[in-house]
Amino acid sequence: MHHLALPFYCAVIVGALMALLARAIYTGSDTFVLVALVGIAYFALHGVRDARRCWPAIREEMERRRAARNRDSWKPPLRNPARPPRGPASTDDTH
């Protein structure tokens, strides 16, 4: 689903920035802490905003797929009218 591409990329970037934040806190790099916090806030905001904006299109596509699945789910049984059905299968398994 192409509607979720940008929110997914934002989530990946937020995850990478959280790893950077954890590393920056561990090493005591205050400048990287600030950069990571700003990046997390920016990409989280844009990811959530884009997901909310694209949600109606996602819901519509899922309903269309569900309808197509339900429409094509029942098919009549296949029959071969050229030959009569064979007799019952043997239940004796002693060979």
N, C-alpha and C positions, 0 to 999 in steps of 0.2 A: 504494500500500500504506500503509494508515493506521498500521501498526505502526512504520514508520520516521519518522513525522512529528516526534516529540520529539527523537530523536537528530539528525535533520537540522537542526532549529532550534538545537540546542545547538552543532552544528558551525558554523553561520552566526554565532552569537554569539561563539564562540571565535575565528573568523576576524576579526571586527570588533574584538575585544579585542586580538588580536595586532597589528592595524594601529594601534590606540591605543597599545599598548606600544612599537611601533617609533617612532611619533611622539613619545611621551613621552621615550624614550631620546635621540632626536635633539635635542629641545629642552632636555633636562636637567631635566624635571619629575619629581622623585623621588616625589612623592605619587601621581601618575598611574601611575607604574611599579608601585608597590605595589598600587594598586587593580586594574590590569590583570592582574597576576600572580595575585591572589586570584580574580578573575573567571574567568580562564582555567582555573585549577585546579578551581574549583567546577563550571563548566559542562562541562568535559571529563570530570570524574568522573561527573556525573549523566548525560551523554550515553552514556558507555561502559556504565554500570550499566544504563540503560534498554535499550540495544541488546542486551546480554547476556540481560536478562530476557525480552525479546520475541523472541529468536532462534528458539525452538521454534515459535512461531506463524508466523513468517515462513517457516521451512522447510516447515511443514505447508501453508501457502497455496501455496507454489511447487510442491510435489508435487501438490497438487490441480489447479493450472493445467496442469502438465505432463501429468497423466493425462487431463484434458479435451481437451487438444490432441491427444494420441495417439489417444484414442478417436474423435475426429471428423476425423482426418486422412485416412482412406481413405473415399472415396465411390464407389459403383458408377458406371460411365460412363452418361451420359444417352443414351437412344435414343428415336427417334420411331417408334412402330410404325404410325402412320397412313399414312406415306409410305415407299416403298422408297428406299433410298439412291441418290443421283445417281451418274452415271457418273464415270469418272476425270477429273480435272482436266487440261486441256490444258497441255502443257509447252512449247508453242511460244510464244515471246515476241516474235515479229517483227511482230505486228499486221498 
